[in-house]
């Protein structure tokens, strides 16, 4: 007698911070990707792709202290504990630092963004590329962040960069790309601009030039945590009380762009780097003013962006009608390829957060209703003879580029009509014995209920 083995049924689930995308969502997401891709191509950018995982040596140290903590590490294949040094037994000690062990058991990680892999790509393929090199890349990235509204552990980025040129015209072009994308998607945005040299000048002017990273990491949280907590963090990061006091007029500086420039010019009287940043910022803003963009832009002195590789212009975009974090951002990076052995190769780029853009468009009901109907026409299935006749017509419509399908089973008409309605299919074709004999097609508009008899060519024109 065989003993029955009890098998527990596992409840299906996915990791926190990740999502499944049903067809209706994928149609909307693909709409976003197509709009962004089309704009990139109009501005002359070319596509590339890089692997989902990179060597940890490529990723570590490129995103600042906080970014390094958010890297997903991949355990080495096989028995990853083989070859561990004796000192690795410290893993059993709660006080030991896990990072000491990580370098022995993991030498790869999931990419955190698309910019650092792009820099690696440029250095590795430098002899094959034409500079300035303009590329776009639409792929997923991963961050071990705390999941919350608008923040995911796996999400898509849509990056566009130009590398091999110092010209500020590139920054201006990226602002135009931002304006074009969000205008086409129907999202009203504010394009916030600053310059890392301005931030370096601020650090210099308050007497803390060696604390630039600490200052920018704290300032980058101003919108999220408020002034008091930013000041507390500055003190905790070793900024003197006197320097924090000197910083207050800058953190509180508001008003028109001219007022900001006038204030900073006085503030930077002894800071050459600060004056250089202001000069770059003025040039970019004057170009943009003459271009009459659809969306608003502003010079935001508190905009820091935590990524440590930025060296010049920095950009961040927020939706005006939805409480959401940044939906696009980027900046100038002069030193990134130097880390990989190619110094003096300046680049600038931006990244569109497709997932947050999706959430904004969903909340504001900005998706066109027509994109949900992938299939234009459904052939109703009346039986074996009709199936055979409809398959030829179906092939003809598909060859003409008209998305169409036939209901696979001979079931009640009501059920087939419900299928068309639930899938938002706008037309059904009813081909019975009469239609087979006459060679005409009966086309029904599912929205108006109107039926008409058409030739195949007339049907194709109506469905195109």
N, C-alpha and C positions, 0 to 999 in steps of 0.2 A: 504494500500500500504506500503510495507516494504521499509524502508530507506536503501540504499546500504552503507555499511561501507567500507571506504577506508583503506586498509592495506598497509603500506609502506613495500617495500622489503628491507630487511637488507643485506648489502653487506658483504659476509663472510670474516672473517679475523682471525688472531691469534695474541697473545701478542708479542710485540717486543722481540727479543732475543730468540724466539722459532721457530721451523721448523716442517713442515710435511715431511715425508720420503716416496716417491713413491717406488714401488717394486724394480726398478733398484738400487736405493740408499740403500734400506734395504738389498739387496743381498750383496752389497759391505760392508756394516756395519757389517753384520753377518760374513762375511769372516774375518774381523779384529777381532771381538770378538772370533771367533773359534781359530784363530792363538794364540791370547793372552791366552785364556783358556787352550789350549793344552800345552803351555809352562809352565803355572802355575802348571798344574797337573804333568808334567814331573819332576818338582822340589819338588813334594810332598806336595803341598798346597791343602787345602780342602775348598769347597764353603760354604758361609753363605749368608743370606739376612737380612736386617733390615728395619723397616718401613720408608716410605717416609717422615713422620713427626716425630719429636722428641719434648719432652718438651723443652721450651725455656731455662729452667734452665740447661739443658744438654748442650745446644749450646752456650749460651752467655758466653763471657769471655775466650773462648778457641782459638780464631783466631786473637787476637790482636785488637787494636782500630779500624783499617780499616775494618777488617773482620766482626766485629759485625754490622757495618753499612750496610753490604751487605746481612744480613739475611732476608729472606722472613718470616714475621710473619703471623700467621693464626688467624683471629678473632674467639673468643669463639663462640660456637654454641648457638642458641636461641637469645634472646635479649641481646647482649653483653654489652649494656649500663646499664643493671640492676646492682644495687649495687655499682655504682660509688660514691666515696666520694664527698662531696661538693666542695673540692678543684679542682676536675676535670673540673669545669667550666672554668678553666684557658685555656682550649683548644680554647676558643673564643678569647683569647689574642694572637696576632701574635708573641709576644715575648716569649710565654711559650714553654717549651721543650716537644716535642711530646713523648719522651721516658717516661716521667712521667705518661702519659696516657696509653701507651702501656702495661705496666705491669698489668693494671686493665682490659683490654679488650682482651688481647691475651696471652695465656700461652703455645702455641705450635708454632713451626716453621718448615718450610721445611729444610731438611738437607743441609748443606753447603758443606760438604764433606763426605767421608765414614770412616775417621779415628776416629773422636770423637764418632760417633755411635758405632764403633767397640770397643773402649775403654769401653764405657758403657755396651756393650754386654758381654765383657770379665768379668767385675766385676759382672754383674747380673747372669752369667752362670758359674762362676769360678769353682764350685764344679762338673760340668759336663765335663769340658775340660781337655785335656792332655797337659801339658806344657813341653817344649816350644810348643805353639799353632801356627800352620802355616795356615793362612786362605787367601782365595781370595774372592773378592766381585765385581760383575759387575752390577751396578745400576745407575740410573740418580741422579744428584744433582742439586741444584738451588742456584743462586747467583743474587742479585739485582744490577748487574753491568751494565755499559753502553755498549750496544751491539756494536760490531765492528768486523772487519775481524778476525776470529779465536777466538772470545770471545762471548759466548752465555749466556743467563740467565738460560737455561735448557740444561744440557749436561750430557753425560755418563762419569763415571770414572770406571776404571778397576784397583782395588787396590789389592795389595798383601803385607801381613804383617806377621812378626813372633814376638810373644810376650812371655816374660818369659825367655829371654836369653840376657846376656850382650856381648856375643862373637862377635867380629868384623868379624867372618866368615859369619855372616848373611848379613852384608853390602856387602861383596864380592859376596855372592850368588845373592843378588838383582842386582848388576852390571852385573852379568852373565845373569840373566833373561832379563834385558834391552837389552843386546847385542843379545841374542837369538831371542827376539821378533822382533827387528828392522832388524836383518839379514834376518829372514824369510819373513818379509813384504817388504824387498828390499829398506828400507830407510837408507841412510847414516846419522849417528848422531854423535854428540859430547857429551860425558858424562862428565858433569862438577861436581866436588866434592869440598866440603869444610867442615868445622866443626864449630859448634856454639861455642865451647870452644876457637877456634882460634879467632872468632869474639869477644868473651868476653875478651880475652887477648888483642886484639887491643884496645877495649874500656878502659881497665885498663891501658895500656901503654900510651895512650894519655891523661890520667888524667880524664876520664869520665866514671868510672865503673858503675855508677848509670843510665847512659844514653844508655845502650846497646840496648833497644828496639827502641829508637829514631834513633840511629845510623843505625841499621839493616833495619828499614823501609825506611830510606833515601837511603842507599846503594843498596837496592833491586831494586831501580829505575834507577841505573846507565846506564844500557843498553838502557832504554826507553827515558830518559830525558837528559843524558849527565852530565859531571862533574860539570859545573857551577851551574846548577839547583840543583844538589845533595848538593853542598856546601851551596847554599842559604837555602835549606830546613834544613840542619844541624844547621845553625845559628838560623833559625826560631824556631827550636825545643829546643833551649836553650843550644846548644853546644857552648862553648866559642871559640872565634876566634883563640886563641893559640892552642886549641885542634884540631880544623879543620886544621890548618897549619901542626900540627904533623901527621895528618892522610893522607896528600897528597902523601907521598912516597908509602904508602900502596895502595891507590886508583890507582896509576900510575904504580904499580909493574907488570911487564910482563916478558916474557922470559921462560927459561926451568924450570922444577919443582925444580931442585937442587938449582937454583938461588933463587927461592922463599923461600925454606927451610932455606938457609943460611941467607937470609935477615931477616926472621922472628925470627930465633934463637937469633940473636943479639937484635932485637926489643923486644923480650920477656924475656930479661935477668932478669927482676924483676917481671915477671908474671907467676906464677905457673900454672894457668888455661890455659894460652896460650901455655905453653910448653906441657901440657897434651894433648891438642888438636892437636898439631903438631905430637906428638908421635902416636896418633890414626890414623892420616892422613897418616903418613909414613907406618904404618903396612898395611892399606888397599891398598895403591898404590903399595906396593911391591908384595902383593898377585896378584893383577891384572896384573902387569907387567909379572909375570911368567905364567899367563893363556893365554896370546896372544889372546886377544879379537879381533873380526872382526872390531869393531868400536873404534875410538879414545877416550881417556879420558884425563882429565886435572885437575890440582889443581887450582881452581879459588878463589882467596882470597876475591874478591868482591862479590861472591855469598852469599846472605844472606837469601833468602826466608823469606817472611814477617810473616809466621805463628809462633806465640810465643811459641808453645809447643815443638819445636825442642830443643834438648839438646846436641846432638853429631854430627855425620856425617850428612851432608845435600847433596842432589843429585838433579841435574837438567839436563834435556836432551833437546837438540835443534837439529832440522834437519839442515843438512849442505847445502842442495840444494834449500831451500825455505825460504823466509823471513817470519818467523812465530815465535810466542812466544814459551814458553816451551811446549813440547809435552809429558813430563813425569817428575815427580819430587817426592821428599819425603825426609825422613831422620829418625834419631833416636830420640825417645821421652821417656825419663826416668820417667817423672812425671805425665803423662796423666791419668793413672788409679787411682793415688792417689787422684785426685779430686773427684772420685766416691767411695772413701773409701777403695782402695786396693793399699797401697803404696809399693814401691820397686819392681814394675813389669815393667821392661824395655822392650821397643819394638822398632822395626824399620820397615819401610814400604815405598813403592813407589806407585804412582798412574799414570796410563796411561790415557791421555786425548784422548778418542776415536774419538771425533769430530774433533779435530785438526789433529790427525793422518789421518783421512779420507780426510781432505782438502789437506794435504801434498801429499797423494797418488794420489788423483784426479789430482792435479796440475802437478805431475811428471809422470802421466799415468802409475802407478805401479800395477793397478788391473789386474789380469789375465783375458783375454777375455772370457775364458771358464766359469767363475763363473756367467756370466750374463744369461746363458742358464739353467734355472731351469728345464724345461721340455726337455727330451731327444728325445721324439717321439710324433708326432701328428697323430691320425687316421683321415683320410679324411672321411667325412660323405656323402655317395652316396645315402642314402635312408633308409626306415624302415627296410627292410630285412638285409641290410648291417650293420645298427646300432646294431641290435640284435646279429649278428655274432661277430662284433668288440668288443662289451662289454665283452664277455668272454675272448677274447684275451687281452683286456686292463687289466682285472683283473689279468690275468696270468703274464703280465709284471710288474704290480705293486707289486704283491706278490714276484717277484724276485728282488724288490728294484729298479726298473727302473722307474724314474719319467716320466709319460706319460699321455696323455689326448686325448679325442675325441672332434672334433668340434661339438657343440651342435645342429646346424641347418643344414638342407639340402639346401645349397646355392651354388652358382657358384663355380667351382673349383678354379678360379682365386682369389676369396675373401678368401677362406680357405688357399691358398698358401701365400697370403699377410699376413694373421694372423701369420702363422708360421715364416715368414721372420721377421716381426716386433718384435716378441718375441724371436728371435734368436734361434728358435728350430732347431737343426741340421738335424733331420730326419723326414720324413713323411711316413706313411704307407697307401698305396692305395689298399683297399680291395673291389673288385667288384665281380660280379657274377662268373667270371673266377676263381678268387682266392678262392671263397667259394667252388666251385666244385673241384678244384685241392688240396685244403688244403695248398697251398703255399701262402706266403706273398710277396707283392711287396714293397721293401724298397727303398726310394729315399733319396740320400745324397743332402741336400739343398745347400751345398757349391759348390760341383763339378757338380751337376746335374745328376750324375750317378744313374741308377736304376738297382736293381738286385732282382731275385726271390730267396727267402730263406724259409727254414722251420722255425717253431716257435723257436726251440732251437737255430738254427743258428742266428736268429734275436736277440735273447736275448744275445748271446755272442758278437755280433757286437755292441749292445747298452750299454753293461755293461762297 
